[in-house]
Amino acid sequence: MTDTVSDTETAPTEPTDPNASTPARTSIVGKRRLGDSVFLGLSTTAAVSIMIILAGVAIFLIIRGLPAITANWSEGDLAGYQNGQWSNFWEYVGPLLFGSVWAAFIAMIIGTPVAIGIALFISHYAPRRVAGALGYVVDLLAAVPSIVFGLWGIIVMRPLLLPVGEFLNQYLGWIPLFQGPVSSTGSTMLTGGVVLAVMILPIVTSITREIFLQTPRLHEEAALALGATRWEMIRLSVFPYARSGMVSATLLGLGRALGETMAIALIISPSLIYSVLLLTDGYNSQTIAANIALNFPIATDLQRSALIGTGLMLFVISLAVNMFARYIIGATGPGAKGRKKGKRS
């Protein structure tokens, strides 16, 4: 029995005054086990390495992109680059930033409601066996390469969305989004947005599903006991609890959509312009990731520096989106009110 004594040592108790109102103080000094020390070292190393890698990527992008950012674009290899006339780097990166955000925004508008609906069906409506199989299929989508999604968009989605584009242009052509000549090939921003929406389904669905499942069971049972229907229970108990998780999942999906490359590069016919048209194939804004993939192999050193500079802009936007998602989780997630009360007190 002496070998299984607790790993703590209790210091001798100080003599106390019988008339004293406070109890004797006992100091407990814990011994740290070897496994705890090893695990602490590994976890600390992993956390520090992530910060070092992130800083290294940022430093690389800044060093390699700075020559083009500060260069004179009216002369040299950058004069009239990609058949455009830009006087500086910011005029060049502006349409690319707009195209990246626009394509990601379309994907979020289409994909977020579908992802939340799938997560809700898995967590609260589907039978156990169906929910397990469907959750596995959704998670499996994350393993599909983007090039496969791009090929699927070319072969399947482009001809499938042609009647949809004609319908939208005929009956909703008065809306600026659906104006212009309808594409006969389907290489439109609408097709790219639909494919991106499918690509962000796994991350948004997985996060929202786990958040829905973490809703306190007593809250749900209390709502049902008071006579609420299943939908009323979800609306009054599940959605308020999962609100911050849904927002953070949406923002993380936005970060994924911003960085997708090959699917957009294969599907749409891009131009370096500002355009919100969804149904044309000659007036589609280009994205940063697709522009880098298409032009990097044939670019000169200074032109590659310009492409890396656009990558730096995408890095900053993606980092800002993810940081904002973390802020939303911390500000409105479960326990946020308690933390605020603790700070005030």
Stockholm file with secondary structure:
# STOCKHOLM 1.0

chainA/1-345         MTDTVSDTETAPTEPTDPNASTPARTSIVGKRRLGDSVFLGLSTTAAVSIMIILAGVAIFLIIRGLPAITANWSEGDLAGYQNGQWSNFWEYVGPLLFGSVWAAFIAMIIGTPVAIGIALFISHYAPRRVAGALGYVVDLLAAVPSIVFGLWGIIVMRPLLLPVGEFLNQYLGWIPLFQGPVSSTGSTMLTGGVVLAVMILPIVTSITREIFLQTPRLHEEAALALGATRWEMIRLSVFPYARSGMVSATLLGLGRALGETMAIALIISPSLIYSVLLLTDGYNSQTIAANIALNFPIATDLQRSALIGTGLMLFVISLAVNMFARYIIGATGPGAKGRKKGKRS
#=GR chainA/1-345 SS CGGGCCSEEECCCCCCCTTCSSCCCCCEEECCCHHHHHHHHHHHHHHHHHHHHHHHHHHHHHHHHHHHHSSCTTSGGGTTGGGCCCSSHHHHHHHHHHHHHHHHHHHHHHHHHHHHHHHHIIIIISCHHHHHHHHHHHHHHTTSCHHHHHHHIIIIIHHHHHHHHHHHHHHSTTSGGGCSCCCSSCCSHHHHHHHHHHHHHHHHHHHHHHHHHTSCHHHHHHHHHTTCCHHHHIIIIIHHHHHHHHHHHHHHHHHHHHHCCHHHHHHCCEESSCCCCSSCSSSEECCHHHHHHHHGGGCCHHHHHHHHHHHHHHHHHHHHHHHHHHHHHHHHSTTHHHHHHHHHC
#=GC SS_cons         CGGGCCSEEECCCCCCCTTCSSCCCCCEEECCCHHHHHHHHHHHHHHHHHHHHHHHHHHHHHHHHHHHHSSCTTSGGGTTGGGCCCSSHHHHHHHHHHHHHHHHHHHHHHHHHHHHHHHHIIIIISCHHHHHHHHHHHHHHTTSCHHHHHHHIIIIIHHHHHHHHHHHHHHSTTSGGGCSCCCSSCCSHHHHHHHHHHHHHHHHHHHHHHHHHTSCHHHHHHHHHTTCCHHHHIIIIIHHHHHHHHHHHHHHHHHHHHHCCHHHHHHCCEESSCCCCSSCSSSEECCHHHHHHHHGGGCCHHHHHHHHHHHHHHHHHHHHHHHHHHHHHHHHSTTHHHHHHHHHC
//
